[in-house]
Amino acid sequence: MATADKHSGANQVPEHEADDYEAASHSTADYAKFMPELRPKKKWPRVVGWTLLGIVILAALGAGGYWLANRKPAPKPAQSQQNANSQTSNKITTTTKPYTSNDLNLSFNYPENWTVADTGNGKLTVTSPAMQLTDASGQTQTGKVVMTIQNENSADFSAFKAGNAVAVMTSEKVAYTNPASDQRADTYISFLQYAATTTNGALDGVYITGNAGYQKGQAIPEVDIAKVDPVVTVTFAKCANASCTGNATPLSVSSEMWSNSGFSAPIETMLKSLAIQ
């Protein structure tokens, strides 16, 4: 009996554990899908992330700035540098200096970087340095502007051999700035296209025409020009090369160039400064 009691006691389930088994047998939990609770990973505060991003951006900008500041530009090809040095403008300097011709008995002011050639035989020229001129077809040409003053006996009217010139623009009446005592107070400046020039709107020469003014399209005969003494003209020449050395050839420019005050105003100032004895 003692042995049987001992065996029976070993197989008995304690009372509180029996209650747990009983409760588990009635549970609705799905223990097959049970996962242990995972602790969430610790996140960095948002402000720390933005701070790190800002540091990275500032570092990149600093490195880029240092590279730009210390980068050496690539040398220009020799030809490109030569072209840059040879660039000219169609503007004329407004700084002038005076000139007096004892041969022609007159004086005037001209742009200081122009060149006077006074032959002493009744003719002088004042020539600009090389500059950009727009020809009658709208193309840019390297050329020069030339003012020629000739007395009546030396004047060359070969440009009128093909016939009358025509006024490409209406004449402008201007006042002389310091006329001589026996000189008229004002004059017309007229804009001529020669008969041999067929391109519409071409300007071959700017002439002082005294008391004669012309409407656009009106004929201008040689006899009208010959009445003015001395004969004062402004013409244009195309250079043979970029440095404007060698022989130049006559050039018809676009009449629209005269509407550019940087080009026309200094020329008009030179013409108005003529004081003729």
LINLINLIN-V495289 format. One record per residue. N is the residue number from 0. RES is the residue in three letters. SS is DSSP state (H for helix, E for strand, - for the rest). PHI is phi in whole degrees, -180 to 180 (NA if undefined). Layout:
# LINLINLIN-V495289
n | res | ss | phi
N | RES | SS | PHI
N | RES | SS | PHI
This chain:
# LINLINLIN-V495289
n | res | ss | phi
0 | MET | - | NA
1 | ALA | H | -65
2 | THR | H | -67
3 | ALA | H | -61
4 | ASP | H | -62
5 | LYS | H | -65
6 | HIS | H | -66
7 | SER | H | -63
8 | GLY | H | -70
9 | ALA | H | -70
10 | ASN | - | -93
11 | GLN | - | -78
12 | VAL | - | -97
13 | PRO | - | -56
14 | GLU | H | -65
15 | HIS | H | -73
16 | GLU | H | -73
17 | ALA | H | -62
18 | ASP | H | -65
19 | ASP | H | -65
20 | TYR | H | -63
21 | GLU | H | -64
22 | ALA | H | -67
23 | ALA | H | -67
24 | SER | H | -69
25 | HIS | - | -103
26 | SER | - | -77
27 | THR | - | -99
28 | ALA | - | -67
29 | ASP | - | -94
30 | TYR | H | -73
31 | ALA | H | -69
32 | LYS | H | -102
33 | PHE | - | -71
34 | MET | - | -121
35 | PRO | - | -68
36 | GLU | - | -67
37 | LEU | - | -97
38 | ARG | - | -81
39 | PRO | - | -63
40 | LYS | - | -68
41 | LYS | - | -79
42 | LYS | - | -94
43 | TRP | - | -73
44 | PRO | - | -60
45 | ARG | H | -59
46 | VAL | H | -63
47 | VAL | H | -67
48 | GLY | H | -64
49 | TRP | H | -65
50 | THR | H | -64
51 | LEU | H | -63
52 | LEU | H | -63
53 | GLY | H | -62
54 | ILE | H | -62
55 | VAL | H | -63
56 | ILE | H | -64
57 | LEU | H | -62
58 | ALA | H | -65
59 | ALA | H | -66
60 | LEU | H | -64
61 | GLY | H | -62
62 | ALA | H | -66
63 | GLY | H | -65
64 | GLY | H | -63
65 | TYR | H | -64
66 | TRP | H | -66
67 | LEU | H | -66
68 | ALA | H | -67
69 | ASN | H | -104
70 | ARG | - | -76
71 | LYS | - | -90
72 | PRO | - | -65
73 | ALA | - | -69
74 | PRO | - | -63
75 | LYS | - | -73
76 | PRO | - | -60
77 | ALA | H | -57
78 | GLN | H | -67
79 | SER | H | -64
80 | GLN | H | -65
81 | GLN | H | -64
82 | ASN | H | -64
83 | ALA | H | -64
84 | ASN | H | -72
85 | SER | - | -94
86 | GLN | - | -65
87 | THR | - | -127
88 | SER | - | -126
89 | ASN | - | -98
90 | LYS | - | -86
91 | ILE | - | -113
92 | THR | - | -61
93 | THR | - | -95
94 | THR | - | -79
95 | THR | E | -123
96 | LYS | E | -141
97 | PRO | E | -87
98 | TYR | E | -144
99 | THR | E | -122
100 | SER | E | -108
101 | ASN | - | -71
102 | ASP | - | -67
103 | LEU | - | -99
104 | ASN | - | 57
105 | LEU | E | -154
106 | SER | E | -143
107 | PHE | E | -166
108 | ASN | E | -110
109 | TYR | E | -139
110 | PRO | E | -56
111 | GLU | - | -63
112 | ASN | - | -98
113 | TRP | - | -88
114 | THR | E | -120
115 | VAL | E | -97
116 | ALA | E | -125
117 | ASP | E | -108
118 | THR | - | -76
119 | GLY | - | 80
120 | ASN | - | -121
121 | GLY | - | 86
122 | LYS | E | -151
123 | LEU | E | -142
124 | THR | E | -130
125 | VAL | E | -126
126 | THR | E | -118
127 | SER | - | -78
128 | PRO | - | -71
129 | ALA | - | -59
130 | MET | E | -151
131 | GLN | E | -89
132 | LEU | E | -120
133 | THR | E | -97
134 | ASP | E | -77
135 | ALA | - | -63
136 | SER | - | -92
137 | GLY | - | 92
138 | GLN | - | -89
139 | THR | E | -85
140 | GLN | E | -128
141 | THR | E | -85
142 | GLY | E | -153
143 | LYS | E | -137
144 | VAL | E | -109
145 | VAL | E | -130
146 | MET | E | -96
147 | THR | E | -118
148 | ILE | E | -121
149 | GLN | E | -134
150 | ASN | - | -78
151 | GLU | - | -59
152 | ASN | - | -79
153 | SER | - | -102
154 | ALA | - | -65
155 | ASP | - | -109
156 | PHE | - | -113
157 | SER | H | -63
158 | ALA | H | -67
159 | PHE | H | -98
160 | LYS | - | -64
161 | ALA | - | -80
162 | GLY | - | 132
163 | ASN | - | -65
164 | ALA | E | -79
165 | VAL | E | -132
166 | ALA | E | -76
167 | VAL | E | -80
168 | MET | E | -143
169 | THR | E | -70
170 | SER | E | -62
171 | GLU | E | -114
172 | LYS | E | -98
173 | VAL | E | -128
174 | ALA | E | -99
175 | TYR | - | -68
176 | THR | - | -79
177 | ASN | - | -150
178 | PRO | - | -68
179 | ALA | - | -70
180 | SER | - | -61
181 | ASP | - | -105
182 | GLN | - | -99
183 | ARG | - | -64
184 | ALA | - | -78
185 | ASP | E | -144
186 | THR | E | -155
187 | TYR | E | -91
188 | ILE | E | -108
189 | SER | E | -118
190 | PHE | E | -119
191 | LEU | E | -107
192 | GLN | E | -117
193 | TYR | - | -72
194 | ALA | - | -64
195 | ALA | - | -75
196 | THR | - | -92
197 | THR | - | -103
198 | THR | - | -76
199 | ASN | - | -63
200 | GLY | - | 82
201 | ALA | E | -80
202 | LEU | E | -115
203 | ASP | - | -95
204 | GLY | E | -163
205 | VAL | E | -109
206 | TYR | E | -120
207 | ILE | E | -84
208 | THR | E | -117
209 | GLY | E | 62
210 | ASN | - | -86
211 | ALA | - | -97
212 | GLY | - | -117
213 | TYR | - | -134
214 | GLN | - | -84
215 | LYS | - | -56
216 | GLY | - | 92
217 | GLN | - | -79
218 | ALA | E | -71
219 | ILE | E | -126
220 | PRO | - | -80
221 | GLU | H | -59
222 | VAL | H | -61
223 | ASP | H | -67
224 | ILE | H | -70
225 | ALA | H | -68
226 | LYS | - | -70
227 | VAL | - | -90
228 | ASP | - | -132
229 | PRO | - | -76
230 | VAL | E | -84
231 | VAL | E | -117
232 | THR | E | -133
233 | VAL | E | -122
234 | THR | E | -125
235 | PHE | E | -133
236 | ALA | E | -136
237 | LYS | E | -95
238 | CYS | - | -76
239 | ALA | - | -76
240 | ASN | - | -154
241 | ALA | - | -65
242 | SER | - | -86
243 | CYS | - | 62
244 | THR | - | -103
245 | GLY | - | 86
246 | ASN | - | -75
247 | ALA | - | -107
248 | THR | E | -119
249 | PRO | E | -56
250 | LEU | - | -132
251 | SER | - | -91
252 | VAL | E | -100
253 | SER | E | -70
254 | SER | H | -64
255 | GLU | H | -68
256 | MET | H | -62
257 | TRP | H | -67
258 | SER | H | -77
259 | ASN | - | -87
260 | SER | H | -63
261 | GLY | H | -64
262 | PHE | H | -97
263 | SER | H | -82
264 | ALA | H | -60
265 | PRO | H | -64
266 | ILE | H | -67
267 | GLU | H | -64
268 | THR | H | -62
269 | MET | H | -64
270 | LEU | H | -66
271 | LYS | H | -70
272 | SER | - | -82
273 | LEU | - | -61
274 | ALA | E | -119
275 | ILE | E | -108
276 | GLN | - | -77
